[in-house]
Amino acid sequence: MRQITIIFWAFIFGEVIGYIGGALDALPYQRFQIGIVAAIVALITSNMIPLLSKGPKETK
């Protein structure tokens, strides 16, 4: 369920940021492509954070 929420919100935020960024740079707005890229980046990032934030392994 967490992954679906991340995909949903990343898609929405990606579309909004892509629309605003496209308007500021006078670039064409490519619908869905921006949202899909944002969702993929968010999934990769959200899955990598727990791996990177683990402490060092304790050795005996």
N, C-alpha and C positions, 0 to 999 in steps of 0.2 A: 504494500500500500504506500510505503514511503517513496518508492521509486516513481509511482504514478503521480504523486503530488509534486515531486521534483520536476518531472517532465512537463506537467501542466503549467506550473509557475514559470519555469525557464522559458517555455514556449511563449507565454504571454509577455514576460519581461523582454525577451529577445525581439518580439514583434514591435513593442513600444520603442525600445532603444533603437532598433533598425529604422523605424519610421522617422523618428526625430533626427537621427544621424544622417539619414538620406536627405531629409529636408534641409539640414544645415549645410551639407556638402553639395547640394543640388545634384544628387545621384538618383538614378531610378530605384524605386522601392520594389524589391523582389519578395513578394509575399510567400510565405511558408518556407522559403529557403533559409531565411534568417532565423526563423523560429526553430527549424530542425537543427541547424548548427548550434544554436544556443542550448537546446535540449540535450544534444550529445555532449557538449562541453560540460554542462551541469552534471550529467550522469557520471562522466569520468571524474570530475572534480569531487563530487560527493562520495564516490567510492574510494578515492585515493586518500582522502583526509584521515580516515581511521587508520590506514596503513602507515601514513607518515607521522601520525601523532602518538604512536605506540612508543613507550619508553624502551630503553635498551634491555636486552635479555640478561637476566641475572645468571651468572655462572657460579658454580659451587667450587 
